[in-house]
């Protein structure tokens, strides 16, 4: 029974890791892509504006 208790944690971590990767892959693109791209563009624009204010 020691081998079972030794194998359970790695198997559980592998299952959670696979679920995480699947979730990340599924969330890429689709209807969320435009919303995520707009959010990133807004952050980049703010950062560029702040940098231009500091360096006239």
PyMOL commands that set and color helices and strands:
alter all, ss='L'
color gray80, all
select helices_A, chain A and resi 2-27+31-54
alter helices_A, ss='H'
color red, helices_A
deselect
rebuild
show_as cartoon
